[in-house]
């Protein structure tokens, strides 16, 4: 029975972390992450806030976060819109508004 379960889930790789606190973690900054789910190469969070503090040399103050698992799907949507623009596709008015809003969030 256990072999059958192991075989069915051999390609499933999921990590679930209920709470993570970052204190200058791998030089990535300070912050916290509530209910982080890693599936394959994608990371989803219920609520995540991370600040990278300036060090006086090359680093500037920056901020990243996630809310209600939306960062990854919205970022994929921005990439799709940028690809459409790159390949000369005409965007609808709704896509232009969405592109402007997503650029404001991610850039």
C-alpha positions as CSV (number, residue, x, y, z in Angstrom):
1,X,0.0,0.0,0.0
2,X,2.8,2.5,0.9
3,X,4.6,1.7,-2.4
4,X,1.4,2.5,-4.3
5,X,1.1,5.9,-2.5
6,X,4.8,6.6,-3.0
7,X,4.4,5.8,-6.7
8,X,1.3,8.0,-7.2
9,X,3.1,11.1,-5.6
10,X,6.5,10.6,-7.1
11,X,6.3,13.8,-9.2
12,X,4.6,16.0,-6.5
13,X,7.0,18.2,-4.6
14,X,5.2,20.6,-2.2
15,X,6.6,22.4,0.9
16,X,4.2,24.1,3.3
17,X,5.6,26.4,6.0
18,X,3.1,28.0,8.4
19,X,5.3,30.8,9.6
20,X,8.8,32.0,8.6
21,X,10.6,35.0,10.1
22,X,13.4,36.4,8.0
23,X,16.3,38.1,9.9
24,X,18.8,39.0,7.2
25,X,18.1,35.6,5.7
26,X,20.7,34.8,3.0
27,X,21.2,38.6,2.6
28,X,17.6,38.9,1.4
29,X,16.3,41.1,4.1
30,X,14.0,41.3,7.1
31,X,10.4,40.3,7.3
32,X,7.9,37.5,7.8
33,X,5.9,35.0,5.7
34,X,2.6,33.4,6.9
35,X,1.5,30.1,5.2
36,X,4.1,29.8,2.5
37,X,3.5,27.0,-0.1
38,X,6.3,26.0,-2.5
39,X,5.1,23.9,-5.4
40,X,7.8,23.1,-8.0
41,X,9.6,26.4,-8.7
42,X,6.7,28.6,-7.7
43,X,6.2,30.1,-4.3
44,X,2.8,31.3,-2.9
45,X,2.1,33.1,0.4
46,X,-1.0,34.0,2.2
47,X,0.8,37.1,3.6
48,X,4.5,38.0,3.1
49,X,6.4,41.2,3.8
50,X,10.2,41.5,3.2
51,X,12.3,44.6,3.4
52,X,15.9,44.8,2.1
53,X,17.6,47.5,4.1
54,X,20.2,49.8,2.6
55,X,23.8,49.1,3.5
56,X,25.4,52.4,2.4
57,X,27.1,51.0,-0.7
58,X,25.1,49.4,-3.5
59,X,21.9,48.3,-1.9
60,X,18.9,50.6,-1.7
61,X,15.8,50.2,0.4
62,X,13.4,47.8,-1.4
63,X,10.2,45.9,-0.5
64,X,8.5,42.8,-1.7
65,X,5.5,41.0,-0.6
66,X,2.5,38.7,-1.4
67,X,-1.1,38.8,-0.3
68,X,-3.7,36.0,-0.7
69,X,-1.4,33.9,-3.0
70,X,-1.8,36.6,-5.8
71,X,1.8,37.6,-6.5
72,X,2.7,34.7,-8.8
73,X,-0.4,34.7,-10.9
74,X,-0.3,38.5,-11.3
75,X,3.4,38.4,-12.2
76,X,2.7,35.7,-14.9
77,X,-0.1,37.9,-16.3
78,X,2.4,40.8,-16.5
79,X,4.9,38.6,-18.4
80,X,2.1,37.5,-20.8
81,X,1.2,41.2,-21.5
82,X,4.8,42.1,-22.0
83,X,5.2,39.3,-24.5
84,X,2.2,40.4,-26.4
85,X,3.6,44.0,-26.6
86,X,7.0,42.6,-27.6
87,X,5.6,40.6,-30.5
88,X,3.5,43.6,-31.8
89,X,0.1,42.5,-30.6
90,X,-2.5,45.2,-30.1
91,X,-3.7,45.4,-26.5
92,X,-7.4,46.0,-25.7
93,X,-8.2,49.0,-23.4
94,X,-8.7,46.5,-20.5
95,X,-5.3,45.0,-21.1
96,X,-3.7,48.4,-21.2
97,X,-5.2,49.3,-17.8
98,X,-4.1,45.9,-16.4
99,X,-0.6,46.4,-17.9
100,X,-0.3,49.9,-16.3
101,X,-1.5,48.6,-12.9
102,X,0.8,45.5,-12.9
103,X,3.8,47.6,-13.9
104,X,3.0,50.0,-11.0
105,X,3.0,47.1,-8.6
106,X,6.0,45.1,-9.8
107,X,8.4,47.7,-11.3
